[in-house]
Amino acid sequence: MKKKSFLYPIIFMSAITAIFTFVLAYLNYSTAERIDFLQDIELKKKILYVFDIPIPSDVPEEIDQVFNQFIEEDDSVEPPIFYTVENGEKTGYAIPASGPGLWGGIDAYVGISADFSTILGLEFISHEETPGLGGRISDMEFLEQFRDLDISNSSDRSYIVFRPASGGNVDAISGATLTSQSVRDLLNVDLEDFLKERRGD
């Protein structure tokens, strides 16, 4: 009897553990595909914003439909490059841009026209900058400065220049000088690398 009462809680706890493990494994398996889809949709929303393509709603399936209608992906590189096509011709690119920020890495996509004369838009995929300070790089007020930004006369990796410097075309974030400089530097470097490769410089 004592032996039986000693084994009972061990068997009971083992059974409970096995059941909960199975349930958690099933939930993880059954939701993994949906989680991956929603993460993919979040990226697609940001790419659509870079190209200034309106999103009809926040319904994931509708966002996916709009994305697939207007945007194509070059996954031969990592991270991938996205581009828009009109009448069989590429009209713009969304290229990855990344670099160190004040508190961690900053990852973004920047859009550029097919003739390489205009920055179409900017969106941040991830960053670790301080909310209310450097984190304001994700605010619309800052991002909209990069909409249809003429860079046709830019040279020497000076596509983004903060005012009041000569040739300034963007306002830095007040109180977040280092984060602003990080954004400027990573955009200028990755834009230059992309343009050199495409132009064959």
URCORCOR-V362944 format. One record per helix or strand. SS is the DSSP state (@ for helix, = for strand). FROM is the first residue (numbers start at 1). TO is the last residue. Records with the same first field share a line. If there is no record, write none. Layout:
SS: FROM-TO, FROM-TO
This chain:
@: 2-50, 60-70, 134-138, 140-146, 177-199
=: 71-74, 81-86, 89-100, 105-113, 118-126, 149-150, 162-162, 170-170
